Amino acid sequence: MKLEICANSYQSAKNAQDAGAHRIELCQELSVGGLTPSYGLLKQVVENLEIPVFVLIRPRSGDFVYSDAEFEIMKNDIQLCKKLGCKGIVAGVLNSDKTIDLERTKELVELSKPLEFTFHRAFDEVTNPKEALEQLIDFGIKRVLTSGQASSAELGLALLKELNEMAGERIIILAGAGVSPENASKFKEARLQEIHASASSQLEEQNSLFSMTLTYSDPQKIKAILNAL
């Protein structure tokens, strides 16, 4: 079973590599669900680490219905990731009625090639997940990151099992949201192939006027998840 770590900084990415994770999803601002990382962070990680780097392409927080300008930003970021040598793209686009925006999703998938493409947790907002899964399979998408449309993957395990059975060998169901050393084995027992976790710990509060809670991917937590598998 593979473990993907959602890394929000260079240190988190390095911790994931050093602890033995199989790949990272690189992003920033986990407090809002993750945003596209900066050019400087991408370059630093790709040039200095060997772990496979998948990149979250999300231009802003909020929903997954994007303006034309935002969609152009997403395409520009994908092209940048390809030039830098990233291994995968993580993105998702919906319509206002909570269906997958098929035209734009296909455009992103084609633009991302030959990189692997993961449709992210926008999937957890779709009204018909089984129909949506078949649509993603038709596009040749490699995997879908989902919590089983629940607040955590553990609570969504029943749907994750159903989707995994539907998927067969056609697409990978990547279970994410609240994955921890305490519940990781449940996903393996459910015959899922991959799990996704931030394995976060909180950094000490800094004495600053602009202090905010900072987190990092904790190597001890990552190792504990791997040991549970």
N, C-alpha and C positions, 0 to 999 in steps of 0.2 A: 504494500500500500504506500502511495506517495503522499508526502506532506508538503503543501505550499504555504509559505509564510507571507503574510501581508506586511510588508516592511515600509515604514514611514520615514526612514532616514538612512543615511549611509551606515551608521552604526548598527541599526536594526538589520540591514541587509548583510553586513559582515557577521553579525551574531548568528543569523540564519545559516550562513555558509559554514561557519566554524562549528555549529552545533549539529550539522549533518542533514539539514533540510534539503529537499530535492529541487526546489526552485523558489523564487520569490515573485510576488506581485508587488511591484514598486509603486508607491503612491505618496501623497502628502495629505495632511489634515484628516486623520482618521475620525476626528470628533464630528465631522459632517458626513461620514461614510466614505471618505477618500476622494481626492482630486488628482488630476494629472500632475506628476512631479515636475520640478523645474529642469531646465536643460542642464544646469550645473550638477544637480543630483544625479540625473541619468548618466551623464558623462563620467562622473566620478565612480559610480557603481560599475558600469560596464567596463571601464578601462582598468579597474583595480581588483575586481572580484571575478571568480570563475563560475559562480552559481548561475544557472539560467535565469534571465531577467524577463519577466512579463510585465507590461506597463499598463496601468489603468489610464484609459482615455476618458476623462470626464471633466469638462471645462468649468463646471460650477456645481454647487450643491443644489438640493431641491429635487425636482422631478426629472424624468428622462425624456421629456419632450423638448426638442431643441429648435431654436431659430435657425434660419439659414446662415447667419453669421457664426453662431456657435458650432454648427455642423462643419463649416469651413475650418474653424479652429481645430476641431477633432481630426480632420483629414490632414491638416498641416502637421499636427503632432505625431500622427502615425508615420508620415513620411520621414520625420526627424528620427523617430525610433528605429526605423529601418536603416537609416544612414549610420546611426551610432552602433548598430550591431545587436540590438535587443532580440530576444528569441520569440516573444509572443506579444499579442495585443489583447487587452481586456476592455470590452466596451459593450454598449447596449443602447438602443434607441426605441422608444415607444411612441405610439399615437396617443392622442388625448383620451381615447376610449379604452385605454389599457390593453391594447393589442400591440404586437410587435410591428414597428414600422419596417415593413419588408423591403421597400425600395432602398431606404437609407442603410439598413443593416447589410443588405447585399453589397452595396457600394463600399462599405467599410471592410467587409470580408475580402472583396476583390482587391481593394487597395492594400490590405495588409499582407497579401501573399508575397513571398512564400512563408511568412511567419504564421505560427499557430494562432488561432483566434478563439478566445473564450468570451461567451456572452455572459455578462455579469448579473448581479442580483436585481437588475431591472426585471428579470424573469419572475421574481417573487411578487411583482405587482400585476402580472397579466391575469386576465379573467378566466382563461382556459389554458392551464399549464400543459395539458397533454397535447392539445392542438399546437400550441406554441413550440413544444419540443419537436414535433414532427417538422415544423417549418424550419427550425434551426438545423435539423438533420439534413433537410433538402438543400440547404446552403453549403453543406460540407463543413460546418463549424465543428471544431475539435471537442469542445467541452462547454458545459454550462455551470456557472457558479450559482448555487441555490441553497436556501435554508429549508426548502420544502414549503415555502410560503408561510412560514411561521416566524415568530420572533427569535427563535434559535433553531439550529439544525436538529438538535435533540428533540424538540417539540414537533418538528416537521418530519420526523423519521419515517412515519407511515407513508407520506407522499414521496419522500426520497426513495423508498423501496420500490414503490409503484413505477416511478420514473426510471429507475435503474433497470427494472425488468423490461420496460418498454424499450429502453435504449439499446439493450444488448451490447453488441460490439460497434454500434453505429455512432455513438457519441458518449463522452465521459460525463457522468454526473459528479461534479465536484461539490461536496457538502461543506458549507461554511456558515458561520455565525454561532458564536458561543462554543466552539470546539475547544476542548481542554484535556489535560491528562486524565481527568476523572471520567470523561465520557467517550474518549477517542475510540476505545475498543468496540463500542456499540456500532460504529459505522463500519468497522471491519467485519463484525459479525453479520451486518446487513449486506455484505458482499459489495460494498462500494469500493471503487478503486483508488479514490483520492479524497483528501480532506484539506481544508483551508483554515488557517488560524492566524491571529495576530500574536498570540502568546505574549501579551503585553504585561508589563509592570510599569508602575508610575515612578517617574524621576522625582527626586526631592524638590520641594517647592523652592523657587528662587526668590530672593528678596528684591522684587522689582515692581515698579508701578504697573507694569504690563504683564505681570505673572499670570500664566495660565497653566493648566495641568498638562504636563508633557509625559508622553509614554514612549517606550521602546520595546522591541521584541526581545524578550528575556531568554538567553541561551539555556538556562536551567529549565525553563518551561518547555522550550522546544525539545530538549533532550528527553524530558518526561513524557511528552506526547509520543515521540519516537519509541521510547521504551514500552509504552502502553500498546504499541502496535506489534 
